[in-house]
Amino acid sequence: MPPDTVAIGLEVHARVKTRSKAFCSCPVAEHAAPNASTCPICLGLPGTLPILNRALVEAGIRTGFAMSCTIHARSWFSRKYYFYPDLPKGFQISQHTHPLCTGGYLLFRNGSNRIRELPLRRIHMEEDAGKLLHEKDRTLIDFNRAGVPLLEIVTTPSLRNPDDAVHAFKALRQLLMYLDVCDGKMEQGALRCDVNVSLDPLGSERTEIKNLNSFRAMEEALQWEISRQMNMRAKGEELFSTTMQWDADAGRCNVMRAKEAEFEYRFALEPDLPPIDVSEEMLQSIRASLPETPLHREERFRSCFGLSQTDVLSLTAEREVADYYEQVLDALDVHTVDIRQSTAHWVLGDVRRILHERTIGIEQFPCAPARLAVLIGMVYDEELSVTAARNVFECMLAENCEASAAAKKLGVTRMMHESEIAPIIDQVVTAHSEQAMSWLSGKERALNFLMGKVMRGSGAAVPPAKARSMLISAIRKHYQREGNDS
C-alpha cells in the first residue's frame, strides 16, 4: 500500500477532434502517408504565420464548462522553447501564464463506487509535436502530427494511490468522449497522460512518468515508482526530480533525463498570434450546447428508468450506446419499468455481442433502434417468445429486414393466448396421468417432462412461465385429491 503522503497529479494531453490542425489548414490525418499532411506553417519554415483554429478554442471552452472551470475572456499563447528532433520550429506554441481555463474539478467514481472530486489547475491549448519512428539502425521523423491541436488538462497532486489515478483518468476520458472533444483512442496516441508522483505532499521532489497511453501502464508505472521512492527513503537516499519512461516489457521505469525546471523552457508570449478574446455570446452558445455528462446520465437512468447500478454503468460507459438505448425506448409505445429493463438487457446482451463479434462501434450496428423496438414490442405483447425473438434478431441482421419479415421467413408463429394453450395442456395432462401423479407426490422432474410435451405441442409459441402456471393448475384440477396438496 502507498503511504499516506503520496501525491499524484495528472497532465493529460487530449487530441482535439478537428478537421484541420491548430494553426494551419493541413488536415488531421491519422493514416496518411508519412509527411503527407504538412505545409510550410506546421513545418516551421521561415516567413510563415500561424492562424488559430476556432474549433480548438470551442473545444477548450466546452471542456472547461463541463468541469466547472473559470473561462477567461482573454488568454494568450506563448512559445515554449526546447529542442527535440520532431519539433520543427524549435519551440512549441502553447499557453503558459494566461491559459484559457483555470480552476474547476473532475468528478470521478473510485473503486469503492464513491464519487470523488479532483481539483484542476488549468486547461490550456497547444500544438502537438511530430513522431519519431525508431528502426534498427536509424530514426525517421513523421511530421504529420506536428501542429495537431491538443488540450492539456492539469490536475492538482491530490490523488493518493494508483487506483484513484486510474479511475480519474478513465472518468476524464469518458467525459471528453461525451463532449465530442476527443475520440479517446489511447492506442493511437489521441489521449496520453504524464503522471507526477512524489512521497512529499508538497511535491518538491517528484518524478514525472511520460506518455502513458493505457490504464494498465499507468497503474503499473505508479506502483513501481512509489515502491522505488519508498525504498530510497527507507535507505536514507536523496530523491531528485526526474523524468522517466515506463518500459512495459521490463516492468520498470527508466530515467530519460533530469526534470526540467520551468525557467528552462524560456516561455515568451507568441508574437505572431493576437490574444484570444472570447465573447459572452460565444460562451452562452457553447454552454447551451453542452451534452449531458456521464454522471448526470447515470443518475437519470437510475431514477427515471429503474435500472440496476450494474446496467446503468454498462449503458452509460459510451455515449453512443446510451444514445442507442434511449432511441430504442423512444420508438416503443410502452414505457414500463419491465420494458426499460428488457431493452437494457437486449442492448447489453445481444447488441453488444454483435458489436464484439464484428469489431464495430454502435454507430455501425446494422439494426436501427426503431427496428429493435418493434422486436422488443413483439416479445412484450407475447407475439414471440424470447427464444424465437433471438432467432428473429439474427435473421434481421443477416437479411437486413424488419422483425415481421424475419419472423415470417423463419415461420415463427405469434404467441398463443390462454384460450389456445388450455386444450393443449389438458391433452398432455390426460395422456400422461402417471407423470402428473408423480409430480403431485413431489417428483419435480415429472413436471419438466410435462412442460416439454406442452412446449412441443405448442411449437414453443407459449411463454414458459405462463405455460408452467397453467400446467400446474390443470394437474391439480384433474388429479389432486383432498389431503394430497403439493
Secondary structure, DSSP 8 states (H G I E B T S, - for coil): ---TT-EEEEEEEEE---SB-SSSS-B--TTS-TT-S--TTTTT-TT------HHHHHHHHHHHHHTT-EE-SEE--EEEE---TT-TTSEEEE--SS-SEE--EEEEE-TTS-EEEEEEEEEEEEE---EEEE-SS-EEEEGGGTT-EEEEEEE-S-B-SHHHHHHHHHHHHHHHHHTTS----GGGTSEEEEEEEESSTT-SS-EEEEEE-SHHHHHHHHHHHHHHHHHHHHTT-----EEEEEETTTTEEEEEEE---GGGG--EE-TTS--EE--HHHHHHHHHT----HHHHHHHHHHHH---HHHHHHHHSSHHHHHHHHHHHHH-S---HHHHHHHHHHIIIIIHHHHHHHT--GGG-SS-HHHHHHHHHHHHTTSS-HHHHHHHHHHHHHHT--HHHHHHHHT------HHHHHHHHHHHHHHTHHHHHHHHTT-HHHHHHHHHHHHHHTTT-S-HHHHHHHHHHHHHHHH--TT---
